[in-house]
Amino acid sequence: MLRKLAVALLLGLCLSATAGAADTKGKNPVVVMETNLGTVKMELFQKEAPISVKNFLDYTNEGYYNGTIFHRVIPNFMVQGGGFTEGLKLKSGKAPIKNEAGNGLKNDRGTLAMARTMMVDSATSQFFINVVNNGFLNHTDNTSRGFGYAVFGKVIEGMDVVDKIAAAKTGTQKGFADVPETTVVIKSMKLVK
């Protein structure tokens, strides 16, 4: 009888631990991006990329992304936005953040990453969504060449919309290459969870 009780207690502990683990999933922030081509829902990886997620949410909650565009679109690579308005007018942003590319997350299809210049810690508001696996953007070492691009989230719904953006016909405007000929606007970006 004591043995059956011990087994039942152990089983109960295992089940409650499993239920607790399941409860922690889905606790990441979720942001919905409404574009003129459709809606994209994105989960943000708060534990792995706390600085990047806080930065992205700060811009989101301030309404900064509303009215910005996807200004750089390269098929079989990525779509980049979050820093320019129509007519390629640069929006001023906050101070650059620390690059979290060494967080173990990979630049795989559907992931969001911080855009930056050649300087490692130069990301501000601009982000990109990988439309293919881009392993060459991953962190390999701490040199400026190998540091990589910080992944901080992934598309959980609406990858078909991202693919539509990636398929846009592009050209050169105001000295910028890969600009969609028909403007792709981020109408709104909202934290939903």
Secondary structure as GFF3:
##gff-version 3
##sequence-region A 1 193
A	DSSP	alpha_helix	2	24	.	.	.	ID=ss1
A	DSSP	beta_strand	30	35	.	.	.	ID=ss2
A	DSSP	beta_strand	38	44	.	.	.	ID=ss3
A	DSSP	alpha_helix	50	61	.	.	.	ID=ss4
A	DSSP	beta_strand	68	74	.	.	.	ID=ss5
A	DSSP	beta_strand	78	85	.	.	.	ID=ss6
A	DSSP	beta_strand	89	90	.	.	.	ID=ss7
A	DSSP	three_ten_helix	101	103	.	.	.	ID=ss8
A	DSSP	beta_strand	111	114	.	.	.	ID=ss9
A	DSSP	beta_strand	127	130	.	.	.	ID=ss10
A	DSSP	three_ten_helix	135	137	.	.	.	ID=ss11
A	DSSP	beta_strand	151	157	.	.	.	ID=ss12
A	DSSP	alpha_helix	159	166	.	.	.	ID=ss13
A	DSSP	beta_strand	170	173	.	.	.	ID=ss14
A	DSSP	beta_strand	176	180	.	.	.	ID=ss15
A	DSSP	beta_strand	185	191	.	.	.	ID=ss16
###
